[in-house]
């Protein structure tokens, strides 16, 4: 324990005790250690959308703020990365602030506001198993809410079908370099923090996933990533049998230089015996240069009346959905995502004239 001459003099005069000085120094050192292990990150997303006037809710966020500038969201994340040790821990707390925060609807009771909790969880490791406890993202789907983690500004139809958040526990285990599995329990399929399912919360939602990469020795397909995820349970406050959300994807290796290919499939079976909903997606990404990437997303599917999704979003019986989006991502400044995209949607809908839509969107994101 190091002390300067003034501290030693005060201790000799009886003004302070050496034990109190030591405790104060230990507390300061602990605070410094916590601060050093915590990372603050996030981003600000802004945009501009121009479309032909249709605003069908099925085109998730594509029809909002049409023909105008928008502040989408300010994302703030506090986290401490989990180390490689056998018993290492970590945590993540992430907030959304701004108009888009109301999309998340994590506020239990459905009173969505302009500040919402994106996630808050604790990471623990024991015997090689990683545990995530609290509120976390789902195990199904190719796209997520965060604008800076998707290839496109607007979201896919498949995303509109899927659950997004759960409150519970998720265990993940790396079997080998090629195989990872996860399983968990959550309160419901819905995003509401601490939301409860049927039986006053006695029912639980099951989460499971498996990811496998074809190893060397499998020819041209070596490196192909196969993924399957399952969520089965009740939405918040809903009784009855379980809804089942299935998701699968195949990400091919780089068969052509600078070209990545991914095929996705969403399938939802509903407990109310409404016919199942499906979405098939194709994602292509081609790097024109180190700073410029051309992206394509094509989708086909059907969405049954009032089937909605785990967020309660009604897709208005949209059948024969055909959607494609092409976007250009070009890096102009450091820490900035700048992209422009064109999107076309059409579908056979019931009781709505908004059966097709064209959108041109510009998105600028600053990450810190």
DAFENMO-V926767 format. One record per residue. N is the residue number from 1. RES is the residue in one letter. SS is DSSP state (H for helix, E for strand, L for the rest). PSI is psi in whole degrees, 0 to 359 (999 if undefined). Layout:
# DAFENMO-V926767
n->N res->RES ss->SS psi->PSI
n->N res->RES ss->SS psi->PSI
This chain:
# DAFENMO-V926767
n->1 res->X ss->L psi->119
n->2 res->X ss->L psi->134
n->3 res->X ss->L psi->144
n->4 res->X ss->L psi->175
n->5 res->X ss->H psi->323
n->6 res->X ss->H psi->317
n->7 res->X ss->H psi->317
n->8 res->X ss->H psi->321
n->9 res->X ss->H psi->317
n->10 res->X ss->H psi->322
n->11 res->X ss->H psi->319
n->12 res->X ss->H psi->326
n->13 res->X ss->L psi->356
n->14 res->X ss->L psi->8
n->15 res->X ss->L psi->321
n->16 res->X ss->L psi->161
n->17 res->X ss->L psi->152
n->18 res->X ss->H psi->327
n->19 res->X ss->H psi->321
n->20 res->X ss->H psi->323
n->21 res->X ss->H psi->318
n->22 res->X ss->H psi->319
n->23 res->X ss->H psi->319
n->24 res->X ss->H psi->319
n->25 res->X ss->H psi->321
n->26 res->X ss->H psi->319
n->27 res->X ss->H psi->317
n->28 res->X ss->H psi->319
n->29 res->X ss->H psi->321
n->30 res->X ss->H psi->318
n->31 res->X ss->H psi->320
n->32 res->X ss->H psi->322
n->33 res->X ss->H psi->318
n->34 res->X ss->H psi->315
n->35 res->X ss->H psi->322
n->36 res->X ss->H psi->330
n->37 res->X ss->H psi->350
n->38 res->X ss->L psi->134
n->39 res->X ss->E psi->132
n->40 res->X ss->E psi->124
n->41 res->X ss->E psi->176
n->42 res->X ss->E psi->196
n->43 res->X ss->E psi->166
n->44 res->X ss->E psi->125
n->45 res->X ss->E psi->128
n->46 res->X ss->E psi->163
n->47 res->X ss->E psi->179
n->48 res->X ss->E psi->133
n->49 res->X ss->E psi->137
n->50 res->X ss->E psi->125
n->51 res->X ss->E psi->180
n->52 res->X ss->L psi->12
n->53 res->X ss->L psi->347
n->54 res->X ss->L psi->144
n->55 res->X ss->L psi->33
n->56 res->X ss->L psi->132
n->57 res->X ss->L psi->340
n->58 res->X ss->L psi->332
n->59 res->X ss->L psi->80
n->60 res->X ss->L psi->112
n->61 res->X ss->L psi->356
n->62 res->X ss->L psi->329
n->63 res->X ss->L psi->2
n->64 res->X ss->L psi->153
n->65 res->X ss->L psi->43
n->66 res->X ss->E psi->143
n->67 res->X ss->L psi->39
n->68 res->X ss->E psi->162
n->69 res->X ss->E psi->156
n->70 res->X ss->E psi->143
n->71 res->X ss->E psi->117
n->72 res->X ss->E psi->299
n->73 res->X ss->E psi->153
n->74 res->X ss->E psi->120
n->75 res->X ss->E psi->130
n->76 res->X ss->E psi->128
n->77 res->X ss->E psi->125
n->78 res->X ss->E psi->129
n->79 res->X ss->E psi->156
n->80 res->X ss->E psi->114
n->81 res->X ss->L psi->139
n->82 res->X ss->L psi->133
n->83 res->X ss->L psi->191
n->84 res->X ss->L psi->359
n->85 res->X ss->L psi->163
n->86 res->X ss->L psi->335
n->87 res->X ss->L psi->27
n->88 res->X ss->L psi->154
n->89 res->X ss->E psi->170
n->90 res->X ss->E psi->178
n->91 res->X ss->E psi->162
n->92 res->X ss->E psi->132
n->93 res->X ss->E psi->122
n->94 res->X ss->E psi->130
n->95 res->X ss->E psi->146
n->96 res->X ss->E psi->134
n->97 res->X ss->E psi->132
n->98 res->X ss->L psi->179
n->99 res->X ss->H psi->321
n->100 res->X ss->H psi->347
n->101 res->X ss->H psi->330
n->102 res->X ss->H psi->341
n->103 res->X ss->H psi->328
n->104 res->X ss->L psi->319
n->105 res->X ss->L psi->40
n->106 res->X ss->L psi->348
n->107 res->X ss->L psi->114
n->108 res->X ss->L psi->131
n->109 res->X ss->L psi->351
n->110 res->X ss->L psi->9
n->111 res->X ss->L psi->70
n->112 res->X ss->L psi->140
n->113 res->X ss->L psi->194
n->114 res->X ss->L psi->1
n->115 res->X ss->E psi->120
n->116 res->X ss->E psi->153
n->117 res->X ss->E psi->113
n->118 res->X ss->E psi->313
n->119 res->X ss->E psi->155
n->120 res->X ss->E psi->110
n->121 res->X ss->E psi->161
n->122 res->X ss->E psi->135
n->123 res->X ss->E psi->127
n->124 res->X ss->E psi->149
n->125 res->X ss->E psi->135
n->126 res->X ss->E psi->126
n->127 res->X ss->L psi->40
n->128 res->X ss->L psi->359
n->129 res->X ss->E psi->127
n->130 res->X ss->E psi->126
n->131 res->X ss->E psi->133
n->132 res->X ss->E psi->120
n->133 res->X ss->E psi->130
n->134 res->X ss->E psi->225
n->135 res->X ss->E psi->128
n->136 res->X ss->E psi->170
n->137 res->X ss->E psi->158
n->138 res->X ss->L psi->172
n->139 res->X ss->L psi->0
n->140 res->X ss->L psi->150
n->141 res->X ss->L psi->153
n->142 res->X ss->L psi->329
n->143 res->X ss->L psi->160
n->144 res->X ss->L psi->174
n->145 res->X ss->L psi->318
n->146 res->X ss->L psi->124
n->147 res->X ss->H psi->327
n->148 res->X ss->H psi->358
n->149 res->X ss->H psi->358
n->150 res->X ss->L psi->156
n->151 res->X ss->L psi->339
n->152 res->X ss->L psi->158
n->153 res->X ss->L psi->309
n->154 res->X ss->L psi->157
n->155 res->X ss->L psi->163
n->156 res->X ss->L psi->164
n->157 res->X ss->H psi->325
n->158 res->X ss->H psi->321
n->159 res->X ss->H psi->324
n->160 res->X ss->H psi->340
n->161 res->X ss->H psi->333
n->162 res->X ss->L psi->157
n->163 res->X ss->L psi->163
n->164 res->X ss->L psi->323
n->165 res->X ss->E psi->158
n->166 res->X ss->E psi->152
n->167 res->X ss->E psi->117
n->168 res->X ss->E psi->217
n->169 res->X ss->E psi->138
n->170 res->X ss->E psi->125
n->171 res->X ss->E psi->131
n->172 res->X ss->E psi->142
n->173 res->X ss->E psi->131
n->174 res->X ss->E psi->106
n->175 res->X ss->L psi->318
n->176 res->X ss->L psi->181
n->177 res->X ss->L psi->337
n->178 res->X ss->L psi->343
n->179 res->X ss->E psi->125
n->180 res->X ss->E psi->141
n->181 res->X ss->E psi->158
n->182 res->X ss->E psi->153
n->183 res->X ss->E psi->148
n->184 res->X ss->E psi->173
n->185 res->X ss->E psi->139
n->186 res->X ss->E psi->166
n->187 res->X ss->L psi->312
n->188 res->X ss->L psi->178
n->189 res->X ss->L psi->347
n->190 res->X ss->L psi->166
n->191 res->X ss->L psi->351
n->192 res->X ss->L psi->128
n->193 res->X ss->L psi->126
n->194 res->X ss->L psi->20
n->195 res->X ss->L psi->153
n->196 res->X ss->L psi->143
n->197 res->X ss->L psi->203
n->198 res->X ss->L psi->166
n->199 res->X ss->L psi->35
n->200 res->X ss->L psi->37
n->201 res->X ss->L psi->2
n->202 res->X ss->L psi->331
n->203 res->X ss->L psi->152
n->204 res->X ss->L psi->156
n->205 res->X ss->E psi->135
n->206 res->X ss->E psi->134
n->207 res->X ss->E psi->139
n->208 res->X ss->E psi->148
n->209 res->X ss->E psi->156
n->210 res->X ss->E psi->135
n->211 res->X ss->E psi->127
n->212 res->X ss->E psi->132
n->213 res->X ss->E psi->125
n->214 res->X ss->L psi->126
n->215 res->X ss->L psi->173
n->216 res->X ss->L psi->147
n->217 res->X ss->L psi->355
n->218 res->X ss->L psi->22
n->219 res->X ss->H psi->215
n->220 res->X ss->H psi->340
n->221 res->X ss->H psi->1
n->222 res->X ss->L psi->132
n->223 res->X ss->L psi->354
n->224 res->X ss->L psi->131
n->225 res->X ss->E psi->121
n->226 res->X ss->E psi->136
n->227 res->X ss->E psi->140
n->228 res->X ss->E psi->135
n->229 res->X ss->E psi->147
n->230 res->X ss->E psi->134
n->231 res->X ss->E psi->123
n->232 res->X ss->E psi->126
n->233 res->X ss->E psi->194
n->234 res->X ss->L psi->148
n->235 res->X ss->L psi->163
n->236 res->X ss->L psi->128
n->237 res->X ss->L psi->10
n->238 res->X ss->L psi->135
n->239 res->X ss->L psi->172
n->240 res->X ss->L psi->186
n->241 res->X ss->L psi->170
n->242 res->X ss->L psi->145
n->243 res->X ss->E psi->149
n->244 res->X ss->E psi->127
n->245 res->X ss->E psi->116
n->246 res->X ss->E psi->139
n->247 res->X ss->E psi->136
n->248 res->X ss->E psi->150
n->249 res->X ss->E psi->153
n->250 res->X ss->E psi->117
n->251 res->X ss->E psi->113
n->252 res->X ss->E psi->153
n->253 res->X ss->L psi->175
n->254 res->X ss->L psi->83
n->255 res->X ss->L psi->328
n->256 res->X ss->L psi->137
n->257 res->X ss->L psi->130
n->258 res->X ss->L psi->7
n->259 res->X ss->E psi->125
n->260 res->X ss->E psi->142
n->261 res->X ss->E psi->133
n->262 res->X ss->E psi->134
n->263 res->X ss->E psi->134
n->264 res->X ss->E psi->156
n->265 res->X ss->E psi->125
n->266 res->X ss->E psi->134
n->267 res->X ss->E psi->126
n->268 res->X ss->E psi->128
n->269 res->X ss->E psi->129
n->270 res->X ss->L psi->144
n->271 res->X ss->L psi->339
n->272 res->X ss->L psi->13
n->273 res->X ss->L psi->13
n->274 res->X ss->L psi->143
n->275 res->X ss->L psi->150
n->276 res->X ss->L psi->155
n->277 res->X ss->E psi->146
n->278 res->X ss->E psi->149
n->279 res->X ss->E psi->128
n->280 res->X ss->E psi->130
n->281 res->X ss->E psi->148
n->282 res->X ss->E psi->124
n->283 res->X ss->E psi->125
n->284 res->X ss->E psi->140
n->285 res->X ss->E psi->125
n->286 res->X ss->E psi->122
n->287 res->X ss->E psi->108
n->288 res->X ss->L psi->329
n->289 res->X ss->L psi->183
n->290 res->X ss->L psi->335
n->291 res->X ss->L psi->352
n->292 res->X ss->E psi->129
n->293 res->X ss->E psi->135
n->294 res->X ss->E psi->127
n->295 res->X ss->E psi->146
n->296 res->X ss->E psi->139
n->297 res->X ss->E psi->124
n->298 res->X ss->E psi->141
n->299 res->X ss->E psi->148
n->300 res->X ss->E psi->148
n->301 res->X ss->E psi->184
n->302 res->X ss->E psi->143
n->303 res->X ss->L psi->122
n->304 res->X ss->L psi->151
n->305 res->X ss->L psi->128
n->306 res->X ss->L psi->10
n->307 res->X ss->L psi->315
n->308 res->X ss->L psi->210
n->309 res->X ss->L psi->192
n->310 res->X ss->L psi->345
n->311 res->X ss->L psi->358
n->312 res->X ss->L psi->17
n->313 res->X ss->L psi->121
n->314 res->X ss->L psi->133
n->315 res->X ss->L psi->12
n->316 res->X ss->L psi->44
n->317 res->X ss->L psi->56
n->318 res->X ss->L psi->111
n->319 res->X ss->E psi->163
n->320 res->X ss->E psi->44
n->321 res->X ss->E psi->133
n->322 res->X ss->E psi->124
n->323 res->X ss->E psi->138
n->324 res->X ss->E psi->146
n->325 res->X ss->E psi->135
n->326 res->X ss->E psi->133
n->327 res->X ss->E psi->154
n->328 res->X ss->E psi->123
n->329 res->X ss->E psi->117
n->330 res->X ss->E psi->126
n->331 res->X ss->L psi->116
n->332 res->X ss->L psi->319
n->333 res->X ss->L psi->156
n->334 res->X ss->L psi->144
n->335 res->X ss->L psi->12
n->336 res->X ss->E psi->130
n->337 res->X ss->E psi->122
n->338 res->X ss->E psi->124
n->339 res->X ss->E psi->154
n->340 res->X ss->E psi->144
n->341 res->X ss->E psi->154
n->342 res->X ss->E psi->136
n->343 res->X ss->E psi->138
n->344 res->X ss->E psi->130
n->345 res->X ss->E psi->144
n->346 res->X ss->E psi->150
n->347 res->X ss->E psi->158
n->348 res->X ss->E psi->113
n->349 res->X ss->L psi->161
n->350 res->X ss->L psi->127
n->351 res->X ss->L psi->22
n->352 res->X ss->L psi->136
n->353 res->X ss->L psi->350
n->354 res->X ss->L psi->67
n->355 res->X ss->L psi->2
n->356 res->X ss->E psi->158
n->357 res->X ss->E psi->143
n->358 res->X ss->E psi->133
n->359 res->X ss->E psi->135
n->360 res->X ss->E psi->126
n->361 res->X ss->E psi->142
n->362 res->X ss->E psi->134
n->363 res->X ss->E psi->131
n->364 res->X ss->E psi->126
n->365 res->X ss->E psi->130
n->366 res->X ss->E psi->122
n->367 res->X ss->E psi->142
n->368 res->X ss->L psi->999
